[in-house]
Amino acid sequence: MTRFLKKYKLTLTGTIVGAIGGYAYYYFVGCASGSCAITSSPINSTIYGILMGGLLFNMVESEFKKFKNGK
């Protein structure tokens, strides 16, 4: 379990940051009419943030590892 956490530390951090960002977007911007697919619900907005944060931080983590190894 600790090996998993060490290996995906940055990706997991991205999911947490994304969740906070997704909920904050819902809370501060949101969608008053309810017709917006993502921002009309806090759950949808948070899940979208989790996905986007995880993907972004995973991409950065991969590039950081390449740079660190000199490739």
HTML snippet that shows the backbone in 3Dmol.js (N, CA, C, O; Angstrom):
<script src="https://3Dmol.org/build/3Dmol-min.js"></script>
<div id="view" style="width:600px;height:400px;position:relative"></div>
<script>
const pdb = `
ATOM      1  N   MET A   1       0.821  -1.196   0.000  1.00  0.00           N
ATOM      2  CA  MET A   1       0.000   0.000   0.000  1.00  0.00           C
ATOM      3  C   MET A   1       0.859   1.252   0.000  1.00  0.00           C
ATOM      4  O   MET A   1       0.564   2.207  -0.719  1.00  0.00           O
ATOM      5  N   THR A   2       1.918   1.257   0.799  1.00  0.00           N
ATOM      6  CA  THR A   2       2.772   2.439   0.842  1.00  0.00           C
ATOM      7  C   THR A   2       3.538   2.612  -0.464  1.00  0.00           C
ATOM      8  O   THR A   2       3.831   3.738  -0.867  1.00  0.00           O
ATOM      9  N   ARG A   3       3.862   1.511  -1.124  1.00  0.00           N
ATOM     10  CA  ARG A   3       4.544   1.607  -2.415  1.00  0.00           C
ATOM     11  C   ARG A   3       3.619   2.250  -3.448  1.00  0.00           C
ATOM     12  O   ARG A   3       4.056   3.058  -4.267  1.00  0.00           O
ATOM     13  N   PHE A   4       2.352   1.888  -3.401  1.00  0.00           N
ATOM     14  CA  PHE A   4       1.366   2.488  -4.298  1.00  0.00           C
ATOM     15  C   PHE A   4       1.250   3.991  -4.053  1.00  0.00           C
ATOM     16  O   PHE A   4       1.213   4.779  -4.998  1.00  0.00           O
ATOM     17  N   LEU A   5       1.192   4.382  -2.782  1.00  0.00           N
ATOM     18  CA  LEU A   5       1.077   5.796  -2.444  1.00  0.00           C
ATOM     19  C   LEU A   5       2.311   6.581  -2.866  1.00  0.00           C
ATOM     20  O   LEU A   5       2.196   7.716  -3.329  1.00  0.00           O
ATOM     21  N   LYS A   6       3.487   5.987  -2.710  1.00  0.00           N
ATOM     22  CA  LYS A   6       4.707   6.663  -3.135  1.00  0.00           C
ATOM     23  C   LYS A   6       4.760   6.795  -4.656  1.00  0.00           C
ATOM     24  O   LYS A   6       5.188   7.822  -5.182  1.00  0.00           O
ATOM     25  N   LYS A   7       4.326   5.752  -5.353  1.00  0.00           N
ATOM     26  CA  LYS A   7       4.409   5.750  -6.806  1.00  0.00           C
ATOM     27  C   LYS A   7       3.446   6.761  -7.427  1.00  0.00           C
ATOM     28  O   LYS A   7       3.793   7.425  -8.404  1.00  0.00           O
ATOM     29  N   TYR A   8       2.252   6.883  -6.876  1.00  0.00           N
ATOM     30  CA  TYR A   8       1.230   7.751  -7.453  1.00  0.00           C
ATOM     31  C   TYR A   8       0.926   8.962  -6.568  1.00  0.00           C
ATOM     32  O   TYR A   8      -0.195   9.472  -6.573  1.00  0.00           O
ATOM     33  N   LYS A   9       1.904   9.409  -5.825  1.00  0.00           N
ATOM     34  CA  LYS A   9       1.716  10.519  -4.895  1.00  0.00           C
ATOM     35  C   LYS A   9       1.228  11.780  -5.605  1.00  0.00           C
ATOM     36  O   LYS A   9       0.287  12.420  -5.137  1.00  0.00           O
ATOM     37  N   LEU A  10       1.839  12.141  -6.705  1.00  0.00           N
ATOM     38  CA  LEU A  10       1.466  13.361  -7.409  1.00  0.00           C
ATOM     39  C   LEU A  10       0.098  13.228  -8.076  1.00  0.00           C
ATOM     40  O   LEU A  10      -0.669  14.190  -8.096  1.00  0.00           O
ATOM     41  N   THR A  11      -0.215  12.072  -8.613  1.00  0.00           N
ATOM     42  CA  THR A  11      -1.526  11.846  -9.218  1.00  0.00           C
ATOM     43  C   THR A  11      -2.634  11.914  -8.174  1.00  0.00           C
ATOM     44  O   THR A  11      -3.685  12.505  -8.423  1.00  0.00           O
ATOM     45  N   LEU A  12      -2.407  11.319  -7.015  1.00  0.00           N
ATOM     46  CA  LEU A  12      -3.395  11.380  -5.942  1.00  0.00           C
ATOM     47  C   LEU A  12      -3.562  12.807  -5.428  1.00  0.00           C
ATOM     48  O   LEU A  12      -4.671  13.221  -5.088  1.00  0.00           O
ATOM     49  N   THR A  13      -2.480  13.548  -5.371  1.00  0.00           N
ATOM     50  CA  THR A  13      -2.559  14.961  -4.998  1.00  0.00           C
ATOM     51  C   THR A  13      -3.394  15.721  -6.027  1.00  0.00           C
ATOM     52  O   THR A  13      -4.180  16.598  -5.669  1.00  0.00           O
ATOM     53  N   GLY A  14      -3.224  15.386  -7.289  1.00  0.00           N
ATOM     54  CA  GLY A  14      -4.009  16.022  -8.344  1.00  0.00           C
ATOM     55  C   GLY A  14      -5.487  15.748  -8.223  1.00  0.00           C
ATOM     56  O   GLY A  14      -6.307  16.621  -8.505  1.00  0.00           O
ATOM     57  N   THR A  15      -5.840  14.536  -7.803  1.00  0.00           N
ATOM     58  CA  THR A  15      -7.263  14.234  -7.646  1.00  0.00           C
ATOM     59  C   THR A  15      -7.864  15.042  -6.493  1.00  0.00           C
ATOM     60  O   THR A  15      -9.010  15.485  -6.572  1.00  0.00           O
ATOM     61  N   ILE A  16      -7.091  15.230  -5.431  1.00  0.00           N
ATOM     62  CA  ILE A  16      -7.585  16.023  -4.297  1.00  0.00           C
ATOM     63  C   ILE A  16      -7.721  17.487  -4.686  1.00  0.00           C
ATOM     64  O   ILE A  16      -8.730  18.124  -4.383  1.00  0.00           O
ATOM     65  N   VAL A  17      -6.706  18.019  -5.357  1.00  0.00           N
ATOM     66  CA  VAL A  17      -6.767  19.409  -5.817  1.00  0.00           C
ATOM     67  C   VAL A  17      -7.914  19.583  -6.810  1.00  0.00           C
ATOM     68  O   VAL A  17      -8.625  20.587  -6.767  1.00  0.00           O
ATOM     69  N   GLY A  18      -8.095  18.618  -7.696  1.00  0.00           N
ATOM     70  CA  GLY A  18      -9.183  18.680  -8.664  1.00  0.00           C
ATOM     71  C   GLY A  18     -10.550  18.635  -8.015  1.00  0.00           C
ATOM     72  O   GLY A  18     -11.466  19.340  -8.439  1.00  0.00           O
ATOM     73  N   ALA A  19     -10.694  17.812  -6.989  1.00  0.00           N
ATOM     74  CA  ALA A  19     -11.973  17.736  -6.281  1.00  0.00           C
ATOM     75  C   ALA A  19     -12.302  19.062  -5.616  1.00  0.00           C
ATOM     76  O   ALA A  19     -13.440  19.527  -5.681  1.00  0.00           O
ATOM     77  N   ILE A  20     -11.321  19.666  -4.982  1.00  0.00           N
ATOM     78  CA  ILE A  20     -11.533  20.967  -4.345  1.00  0.00           C
ATOM     79  C   ILE A  20     -11.854  22.023  -5.396  1.00  0.00           C
ATOM     80  O   ILE A  20     -12.752  22.845  -5.214  1.00  0.00           O
ATOM     81  N   GLY A  21     -11.108  21.987  -6.499  1.00  0.00           N
ATOM     82  CA  GLY A  21     -11.353  22.944  -7.574  1.00  0.00           C
ATOM     83  C   GLY A  21     -12.710  22.768  -8.229  1.00  0.00           C
ATOM     84  O   GLY A  21     -13.380  23.750  -8.547  1.00  0.00           O
ATOM     85  N   GLY A  22     -13.117  21.529  -8.432  1.00  0.00           N
ATOM     86  CA  GLY A  22     -14.420  21.261  -9.040  1.00  0.00           C
ATOM     87  C   GLY A  22     -15.568  21.728  -8.167  1.00  0.00           C
ATOM     88  O   GLY A  22     -16.534  22.316  -8.654  1.00  0.00           O
ATOM     89  N   TYR A  23     -15.458  21.463  -6.880  1.00  0.00           N
ATOM     90  CA  TYR A  23     -16.514  21.921  -5.975  1.00  0.00           C
ATOM     91  C   TYR A  23     -16.505  23.436  -5.851  1.00  0.00           C
ATOM     92  O   TYR A  23     -17.564  24.062  -5.797  1.00  0.00           O
ATOM     93  N   ALA A  24     -15.326  24.027  -5.807  1.00  0.00           N
ATOM     94  CA  ALA A  24     -15.237  25.492  -5.729  1.00  0.00           C
ATOM     95  C   ALA A  24     -15.845  26.131  -6.977  1.00  0.00           C
ATOM     96  O   ALA A  24     -16.502  27.168  -6.888  1.00  0.00           O
ATOM     97  N   TYR A  25     -15.630  25.519  -8.129  1.00  0.00           N
ATOM     98  CA  TYR A  25     -16.230  26.053  -9.354  1.00  0.00           C
ATOM     99  C   TYR A  25     -17.750  25.981  -9.274  1.00  0.00           C
ATOM    100  O   TYR A  25     -18.436  26.927  -9.660  1.00  0.00           O
ATOM    101  N   TYR A  26     -18.278  24.873  -8.779  1.00  0.00           N
ATOM    102  CA  TYR A  26     -19.722  24.755  -8.602  1.00  0.00           C
ATOM    103  C   TYR A  26     -20.233  25.816  -7.634  1.00  0.00           C
ATOM    104  O   TYR A  26     -21.246  26.465  -7.897  1.00  0.00           O
ATOM    105  N   TYR A  27     -19.543  25.989  -6.531  1.00  0.00           N
ATOM    106  CA  TYR A  27     -19.999  26.886  -5.473  1.00  0.00           C
ATOM    107  C   TYR A  27     -19.953  28.357  -5.917  1.00  0.00           C
ATOM    108  O   TYR A  27     -20.900  29.108  -5.682  1.00  0.00           O
ATOM    109  N   PHE A  28     -18.865  28.756  -6.550  1.00  0.00           N
ATOM    110  CA  PHE A  28     -18.693  30.163  -6.890  1.00  0.00           C
ATOM    111  C   PHE A  28     -19.262  30.537  -8.249  1.00  0.00           C
ATOM    112  O   PHE A  28     -19.735  31.661  -8.416  1.00  0.00           O
ATOM    113  N   VAL A  29     -19.234  29.640  -9.221  1.00  0.00           N
ATOM    114  CA  VAL A  29     -19.725  29.948 -10.571  1.00  0.00           C
ATOM    115  C   VAL A  29     -21.057  29.253 -10.803  1.00  0.00           C
ATOM    116  O   VAL A  29     -22.078  29.907 -11.022  1.00  0.00           O
ATOM    117  N   GLY A  30     -21.043  27.929 -10.754  1.00  0.00           N
ATOM    118  CA  GLY A  30     -22.265  27.137 -10.860  1.00  0.00           C
ATOM    119  C   GLY A  30     -23.105  27.406 -12.088  1.00  0.00           C
ATOM    120  O   GLY A  30     -22.634  27.957 -13.084  1.00  0.00           O
ATOM    121  N   CYS A  31     -24.357  27.006 -11.992  1.00  0.00           N
ATOM    122  CA  CYS A  31     -25.300  27.170 -13.087  1.00  0.00           C
ATOM    123  C   CYS A  31     -26.680  27.371 -12.467  1.00  0.00           C
ATOM    124  O   CYS A  31     -27.263  26.436 -11.919  1.00  0.00           O
ATOM    125  N   ALA A  32     -27.188  28.575 -12.556  1.00  0.00           N
ATOM    126  CA  ALA A  32     -28.449  28.910 -11.898  1.00  0.00           C
ATOM    127  C   ALA A  32     -29.654  28.224 -12.542  1.00  0.00           C
ATOM    128  O   ALA A  32     -30.615  27.881 -11.854  1.00  0.00           O
ATOM    129  N   SER A  33     -29.605  28.026 -13.846  1.00  0.00           N
ATOM    130  CA  SER A  33     -30.767  27.465 -14.531  1.00  0.00           C
ATOM    131  C   SER A  33     -30.891  25.955 -14.359  1.00  0.00           C
ATOM    132  O   SER A  33     -31.986  25.406 -14.481  1.00  0.00           O
ATOM    133  N   GLY A  34     -29.786  25.283 -14.080  1.00  0.00           N
ATOM    134  CA  GLY A  34     -29.808  23.831 -13.918  1.00  0.00           C
ATOM    135  C   GLY A  34     -29.677  23.075 -15.227  1.00  0.00           C
ATOM    136  O   GLY A  34     -29.788  21.850 -15.248  1.00  0.00           O
ATOM    137  N   SER A  35     -29.444  23.787 -16.318  1.00  0.00           N
ATOM    138  CA  SER A  35     -29.338  23.120 -17.611  1.00  0.00           C
ATOM    139  C   SER A  35     -27.902  22.754 -17.980  1.00  0.00           C
ATOM    140  O   SER A  35     -27.679  22.097 -18.997  1.00  0.00           O
ATOM    141  N   CYS A  36     -26.942  23.160 -17.183  1.00  0.00           N
ATOM    142  CA  CYS A  36     -25.540  22.843 -17.448  1.00  0.00           C
ATOM    143  C   CYS A  36     -25.248  21.427 -16.946  1.00  0.00           C
ATOM    144  O   CYS A  36     -25.554  21.095 -15.801  1.00  0.00           O
ATOM    145  N   ALA A  37     -24.671  20.616 -17.788  1.00  0.00           N
ATOM    146  CA  ALA A  37     -24.464  19.208 -17.431  1.00  0.00           C
ATOM    147  C   ALA A  37     -23.475  19.018 -16.292  1.00  0.00           C
ATOM    148  O   ALA A  37     -23.696  18.175 -15.422  1.00  0.00           O
ATOM    149  N   ILE A  38     -22.407  19.770 -16.279  1.00  0.00           N
ATOM    150  CA  ILE A  38     -21.362  19.560 -15.276  1.00  0.00           C
ATOM    151  C   ILE A  38     -21.581  20.434 -14.051  1.00  0.00           C
ATOM    152  O   ILE A  38     -21.497  19.939 -12.927  1.00  0.00           O
ATOM    153  N   THR A  39     -21.855  21.695 -14.233  1.00  0.00           N
ATOM    154  CA  THR A  39     -21.865  22.629 -13.106  1.00  0.00           C
ATOM    155  C   THR A  39     -23.214  22.755 -12.403  1.00  0.00           C
ATOM    156  O   THR A  39     -23.334  23.530 -11.454  1.00  0.00           O
ATOM    157  N   SER A  40     -24.218  22.024 -12.837  1.00  0.00           N
ATOM    158  CA  SER A  40     -25.520  22.132 -12.182  1.00  0.00           C
ATOM    159  C   SER A  40     -25.600  21.310 -10.900  1.00  0.00           C
ATOM    160  O   SER A  40     -26.499  21.520 -10.086  1.00  0.00           O
ATOM    161  N   SER A  41     -24.671  20.378 -10.714  1.00  0.00           N
ATOM    162  CA  SER A  41     -24.678  19.509  -9.542  1.00  0.00           C
ATOM    163  C   SER A  41     -23.288  19.518  -8.895  1.00  0.00           C
ATOM    164  O   SER A  41     -22.284  19.455  -9.605  1.00  0.00           O
ATOM    165  N   PRO A  42     -23.214  19.596  -7.573  1.00  0.00           N
ATOM    166  CA  PRO A  42     -21.886  19.573  -6.940  1.00  0.00           C
ATOM    167  C   PRO A  42     -21.170  18.233  -7.133  1.00  0.00           C
ATOM    168  O   PRO A  42     -19.941  18.186  -7.191  1.00  0.00           O
ATOM    169  N   ILE A  43     -21.932  17.161  -7.232  1.00  0.00           N
ATOM    170  CA  ILE A  43     -21.305  15.844  -7.439  1.00  0.00           C
ATOM    171  C   ILE A  43     -20.682  15.766  -8.827  1.00  0.00           C
ATOM    172  O   ILE A  43     -19.542  15.324  -8.969  1.00  0.00           O
ATOM    173  N   ASN A  44     -21.411  16.187  -9.843  1.00  0.00           N
ATOM    174  CA  ASN A  44     -20.872  16.161 -11.206  1.00  0.00           C
ATOM    175  C   ASN A  44     -19.643  17.047 -11.324  1.00  0.00           C
ATOM    176  O   ASN A  44     -18.643  16.657 -11.927  1.00  0.00           O
ATOM    177  N   SER A  45     -19.718  18.221 -10.756  1.00  0.00           N
ATOM    178  CA  SER A  45     -18.604  19.154 -10.829  1.00  0.00           C
ATOM    179  C   SER A  45     -17.381  18.623 -10.093  1.00  0.00           C
ATOM    180  O   SER A  45     -16.255  18.780 -10.566  1.00  0.00           O
ATOM    181  N   THR A  46     -17.591  17.999  -8.949  1.00  0.00           N
ATOM    182  CA  THR A  46     -16.476  17.451  -8.177  1.00  0.00           C
ATOM    183  C   THR A  46     -15.849  16.262  -8.895  1.00  0.00           C
ATOM    184  O   THR A  46     -14.624  16.147  -8.937  1.00  0.00           O
ATOM    185  N   ILE A  47     -16.659  15.386  -9.454  1.00  0.00           N
ATOM    186  CA  ILE A  47     -16.128  14.233 -10.193  1.00  0.00           C
ATOM    187  C   ILE A  47     -15.344  14.685 -11.415  1.00  0.00           C
ATOM    188  O   ILE A  47     -14.287  14.131 -11.714  1.00  0.00           O
ATOM    189  N   TYR A  48     -15.849  15.679 -12.118  1.00  0.00           N
ATOM    190  CA  TYR A  48     -15.135  16.224 -13.272  1.00  0.00           C
ATOM    191  C   TYR A  48     -13.791  16.809 -12.828  1.00  0.00           C
ATOM    192  O   TYR A  48     -12.776  16.615 -13.498  1.00  0.00           O
ATOM    193  N   GLY A  49     -13.786  17.518 -11.711  1.00  0.00           N
ATOM    194  CA  GLY A  49     -12.541  18.070 -11.187  1.00  0.00           C
ATOM    195  C   GLY A  49     -11.554  16.988 -10.801  1.00  0.00           C
ATOM    196  O   GLY A  49     -10.354  17.126 -11.040  1.00  0.00           O
ATOM    197  N   ILE A  50     -12.051  15.904 -10.200  1.00  0.00           N
ATOM    198  CA  ILE A  50     -11.183  14.783  -9.834  1.00  0.00           C
ATOM    199  C   ILE A  50     -10.520  14.197 -11.077  1.00  0.00           C
ATOM    200  O   ILE A  50      -9.314  13.955 -11.091  1.00  0.00           O
ATOM    201  N   LEU A  51     -11.306  13.975 -12.104  1.00  0.00           N
ATOM    202  CA  LEU A  51     -10.762  13.397 -13.341  1.00  0.00           C
ATOM    203  C   LEU A  51      -9.733  14.314 -13.993  1.00  0.00           C
ATOM    204  O   LEU A  51      -8.651  13.871 -14.378  1.00  0.00           O
ATOM    205  N   MET A  52     -10.074  15.582 -14.113  1.00  0.00           N
ATOM    206  CA  MET A  52      -9.169  16.521 -14.777  1.00  0.00           C
ATOM    207  C   MET A  52      -7.897  16.754 -13.956  1.00  0.00           C
ATOM    208  O   MET A  52      -6.802  16.828 -14.514  1.00  0.00           O
ATOM    209  N   GLY A  53      -8.041  16.868 -12.637  1.00  0.00           N
ATOM    210  CA  GLY A  53      -6.866  17.043 -11.782  1.00  0.00           C
ATOM    211  C   GLY A  53      -5.952  15.832 -11.814  1.00  0.00           C
ATOM    212  O   GLY A  53      -4.733  15.973 -11.903  1.00  0.00           O
ATOM    213  N   GLY A  54      -6.536  14.640 -11.742  1.00  0.00           N
ATOM    214  CA  GLY A  54      -5.743  13.414 -11.808  1.00  0.00           C
ATOM    215  C   GLY A  54      -5.016  13.267 -13.129  1.00  0.00           C
ATOM    216  O   GLY A  54      -3.841  12.899 -13.157  1.00  0.00           O
ATOM    217  N   LEU A  55      -5.701  13.550 -14.214  1.00  0.00           N
ATOM    218  CA  LEU A  55      -5.066  13.443 -15.535  1.00  0.00           C
ATOM    219  C   LEU A  55      -3.951  14.466 -15.714  1.00  0.00           C
ATOM    220  O   LEU A  55      -2.880  14.143 -16.226  1.00  0.00           O
ATOM    221  N   LEU A  56      -4.206  15.690 -15.293  1.00  0.00           N
ATOM    222  CA  LEU A  56      -3.197  16.744 -15.445  1.00  0.00           C
ATOM    223  C   LEU A  56      -1.962  16.453 -14.604  1.00  0.00           C
ATOM    224  O   LEU A  56      -0.839  16.548 -15.100  1.00  0.00           O
ATOM    225  N   PHE A  57      -2.156  16.101 -13.347  1.00  0.00           N
ATOM    226  CA  PHE A  57      -1.003  15.837 -12.493  1.00  0.00           C
ATOM    227  C   PHE A  57      -0.276  14.567 -12.917  1.00  0.00           C
ATOM    228  O   PHE A  57       0.942  14.484 -12.761  1.00  0.00           O
ATOM    229  N   ASN A  58      -0.986  13.580 -13.447  1.00  0.00           N
ATOM    230  CA  ASN A  58      -0.345  12.370 -13.956  1.00  0.00           C
ATOM    231  C   ASN A  58       0.528  12.695 -15.157  1.00  0.00           C
ATOM    232  O   ASN A  58       1.629  12.162 -15.289  1.00  0.00           O
ATOM    233  N   MET A  59       0.045  13.562 -16.025  1.00  0.00           N
ATOM    234  CA  MET A  59       0.821  13.969 -17.188  1.00  0.00           C
ATOM    235  C   MET A  59       2.087  14.706 -16.751  1.00  0.00           C
ATOM    236  O   MET A  59       3.168  14.465 -17.288  1.00  0.00           O
ATOM    237  N   VAL A  60       1.948  15.599 -15.780  1.00  0.00           N
ATOM    238  CA  VAL A  60       3.101  16.338 -15.271  1.00  0.00           C
ATOM    239  C   VAL A  60       4.080  15.387 -14.592  1.00  0.00           C
ATOM    240  O   VAL A  60       5.295  15.532 -14.734  1.00  0.00           O
ATOM    241  N   GLU A  61       3.552  14.419 -13.859  1.00  0.00           N
ATOM    242  CA  GLU A  61       4.407  13.448 -13.173  1.00  0.00           C
ATOM    243  C   GLU A  61       5.223  12.644 -14.173  1.00  0.00           C
ATOM    244  O   GLU A  61       6.408  12.401 -13.942  1.00  0.00           O
ATOM    245  N   SER A  62       4.621  12.228 -15.273  1.00  0.00           N
ATOM    246  CA  SER A  62       5.332  11.459 -16.292  1.00  0.00           C
ATOM    247  C   SER A  62       6.455  12.280 -16.903  1.00  0.00           C
ATOM    248  O   SER A  62       7.564  11.779 -17.086  1.00  0.00           O
ATOM    249  N   GLU A  63       6.174  13.536 -17.220  1.00  0.00           N
ATOM    250  CA  GLU A  63       7.199  14.404 -17.798  1.00  0.00           C
ATOM    251  C   GLU A  63       8.302  14.702 -16.786  1.00  0.00           C
ATOM    252  O   GLU A  63       9.473  14.778 -17.157  1.00  0.00           O
ATOM    253  N   PHE A  64       7.945  14.870 -15.528  1.00  0.00           N
ATOM    254  CA  PHE A  64       8.938  15.120 -14.487  1.00  0.00           C
ATOM    255  C   PHE A  64       9.875  13.929 -14.337  1.00  0.00           C
ATOM    256  O   PHE A  64      11.081  14.110 -14.164  1.00  0.00           O
ATOM    257  N   LYS A  65       9.340  12.726 -14.402  1.00  0.00           N
ATOM    258  CA  LYS A  65      10.177  11.526 -14.291  1.00  0.00           C
ATOM    259  C   LYS A  65      11.122  11.408 -15.485  1.00  0.00           C
ATOM    260  O   LYS A  65      12.277  11.017 -15.320  1.00  0.00           O
ATOM    261  N   LYS A  66      10.640  11.746 -16.693  1.00  0.00           N
ATOM    262  CA  LYS A  66      11.507  11.724 -17.871  1.00  0.00           C
ATOM    263  C   LYS A  66      12.639  12.736 -17.706  1.00  0.00           C
ATOM    264  O   LYS A  66      13.797  12.430 -17.992  1.00  0.00           O
ATOM    265  N   PHE A  67      12.303  13.939 -17.246  1.00  0.00           N
ATOM    266  CA  PHE A  67      13.309  14.985 -17.054  1.00  0.00           C
ATOM    267  C   PHE A  67      14.309  14.580 -15.987  1.00  0.00           C
ATOM    268  O   PHE A  67      15.506  14.828 -16.130  1.00  0.00           O
ATOM    269  N   LYS A  68      13.830  13.960 -14.920  1.00  0.00           N
ATOM    270  CA  LYS A  68      14.704  13.544 -13.823  1.00  0.00           C
ATOM    271  C   LYS A  68      15.677  12.462 -14.258  1.00  0.00           C
ATOM    272  O   LYS A  68      16.820  12.435 -13.803  1.00  0.00           O
ATOM    273  N   ASN A  69      15.232  11.565 -15.141  1.00  0.00           N
ATOM    274  CA  ASN A  69      16.085  10.486 -15.629  1.00  0.00           C
ATOM    275  C   ASN A  69      16.978  10.914 -16.769  1.00  0.00           C
ATOM    276  O   ASN A  69      17.821  10.132 -17.207  1.00  0.00           O
ATOM    277  N   GLY A  70      16.825  12.118 -17.262  1.00  0.00           N
ATOM    278  CA  GLY A  70      17.680  12.628 -18.327  1.00  0.00           C
ATOM    279  C   GLY A  70      17.298  12.213 -19.718  1.00  0.00           C
ATOM    280  O   GLY A  70      18.149  12.186 -20.607  1.00  0.00           O
ATOM    281  N   LYS A  71      16.031  11.884 -19.939  1.00  0.00           N
ATOM    282  CA  LYS A  71      15.593  11.441 -21.271  1.00  0.00           C
ATOM    283  C   LYS A  71      14.821  12.523 -21.958  1.00  0.00           C
ATOM    284  O   LYS A  71      14.370  12.336 -23.088  1.00  0.00           O
TER     285      LYS A  71
END
`;
const viewer = $3Dmol.createViewer("view");
viewer.addModel(pdb, "pdb");
viewer.setStyle({}, {cartoon: {color: "spectrum"}});
viewer.zoomTo();
viewer.render();
</script>
